[in-house]
Amino acid sequence: MKKRKARAAWTMMVTSLPRGIAWFVIAIVGVCVGLPLAPFIIGLPILAATLKACERLMSERAQAGCDVG
């Protein structure tokens, strides 16, 4: 029984690694592009979209935590 849970946890961590890297890159690029462009008003929608994407990620992670246990 412990091996099955350990294997399931390991599988979940390994499969979520690429998604985590992608979300990290999206967040960093969004902030690094949005902040310098904010004085020109172009960066504000970029920052808003980045914030919305991060909120979506948080709700997705919360659902995954409830599903996994």
N, C-alpha and C positions, 0 to 999 in steps of 0.2 A: 504494500500500500504506500509506503514512504517513497519507494522508487518511482511509482506512478506519479505522485504529486511533484516530486523533484523533477522528473522528466517534463511534466506539463509546465512547470514554472520556468525551466530552462528553455523550452521551446518558445514560450511566450516572450521571454527576454530577448532571445536571438532574433525572432521574427519582428519584434518591435524596434530593434536597433536601427534599421534603415529609415523607418518612419521618424524616429526621434532625431536622427541626423538631418533629415530633410526639413523638419519643423524648426530645428535650431538654425539652419541656414536661412530659412524664410524669415524668421524673426530678426536675425542679425542684419540681413540685407535690407529688410524693410526699415529698420531703425537707422541704419547707416546711410540709406538713400533719402529717407524722409526728413531726418533732422537738418541736414545741410540745405535741403530745398524748402524747408518750412518758411523762411523769410520771403520766398518768392511765391507763396501760396500753393505751389504745386505739391509741396511735400505734405501738406495737411491731409489730403485724401489718401496719400500713400501711408501715412502714419495711422489713419483711421482704418484702412484695410488691414494693416498689420495687426492692429489691436483686435479687430474682429476675427482674424484668423487665429490669434492666440486664444481668444475666448472660446472659439470652436474647438480648439485642441484641448483646452481644460475640461470642457463638458464631455468630450470624447473619452478622455482619460478617466474621468469620474465614472462614466458608464462602464468602461472596461474594468475598473476596480470593483464595481458592484457585480459584474458578471463573473469575474474570476474568483472573487472571495477575498 
